[in-house]
């Protein structure tokens, strides 16, 4: 399963581990994803989303329907 936030679009990025000797080896940075159920009062149902911590804060701030509409517009949800 993909490691992409369905609200913000955050995904895995790559970078380097840097040791004390300054040797660089490749590594991956994963988003802080949580699987959460949200109640959508307009539809009177629950939906399950895989969202990052930043996505949860965004939902708390502007509401679930505004976030879902924004995610559909940006292509994060199908």
C-alpha positions as CSV (number, residue, x, y, z in Angstrom):
1,X,0.0,0.0,0.0
2,X,1.3,3.5,-0.9
3,X,2.6,5.8,1.8
4,X,0.8,9.0,0.6
5,X,-1.4,11.2,2.7
6,X,-4.8,11.4,1.1
7,X,-5.4,15.0,2.3
8,X,-2.1,16.8,1.9
9,X,-0.4,14.6,-0.7
10,X,2.8,14.2,1.5
11,X,4.8,11.1,0.4
12,X,8.1,9.4,0.9
13,X,11.2,11.5,0.0
14,X,14.8,10.3,-0.1
15,X,17.9,11.7,1.4
16,X,21.2,10.7,2.9
17,X,22.3,9.1,6.2
18,X,25.5,11.0,7.1
19,X,27.8,9.2,9.5
20,X,30.5,10.7,11.8
21,X,33.1,10.1,9.0
22,X,30.8,12.1,6.6
23,X,30.1,9.0,4.5
24,X,26.7,9.4,2.7
25,X,24.3,6.4,2.2
26,X,20.8,6.7,0.8
27,X,17.8,6.6,3.1
28,X,14.1,7.3,2.9
29,X,12.0,9.8,5.0
30,X,8.5,8.5,5.6
31,X,5.5,10.7,6.4
32,X,3.7,10.3,9.7
33,X,0.7,8.5,8.4
34,X,-2.3,7.4,10.5
35,X,-5.4,5.4,9.4
36,X,-8.4,7.3,10.9
37,X,-12.1,7.3,10.5
38,X,-13.9,10.6,10.1
39,X,-17.6,11.4,10.3
40,X,-18.9,13.4,7.3
41,X,-22.2,15.0,8.5
42,X,-23.2,16.2,5.0
43,X,-23.2,12.5,3.8
44,X,-24.2,11.1,7.3
45,X,-21.5,8.4,7.1
46,X,-18.0,7.6,8.2
47,X,-15.0,7.4,5.9
48,X,-11.6,5.9,6.5
49,X,-8.6,7.9,5.3
50,X,-4.8,7.5,5.5
51,X,-3.7,10.9,6.7
52,X,-0.5,12.5,8.0
53,X,-0.4,14.4,11.3
54,X,-0.5,17.7,9.3
55,X,-3.6,16.4,7.5
56,X,-5.4,15.7,10.8
57,X,-4.6,19.3,11.9
58,X,-5.9,20.6,8.6
59,X,-9.1,18.7,9.0
60,X,-9.5,20.0,12.5
61,X,-9.0,23.6,11.3
62,X,-11.1,23.9,8.1
63,X,-13.4,20.8,8.3
64,X,-13.6,17.5,6.6
65,X,-15.7,18.5,3.6
66,X,-13.5,21.4,2.7
67,X,-10.4,19.1,2.9
68,X,-12.1,16.4,0.8
69,X,-13.1,18.9,-1.9
70,X,-9.5,20.3,-1.9
71,X,-8.0,16.8,-2.1
72,X,-10.3,15.9,-5.0
73,X,-9.4,19.1,-6.8
74,X,-5.6,18.4,-6.4
75,X,-5.9,14.8,-7.3
76,X,-4.9,13.2,-4.0
77,X,-8.3,11.3,-3.8
78,X,-10.0,9.6,-6.6
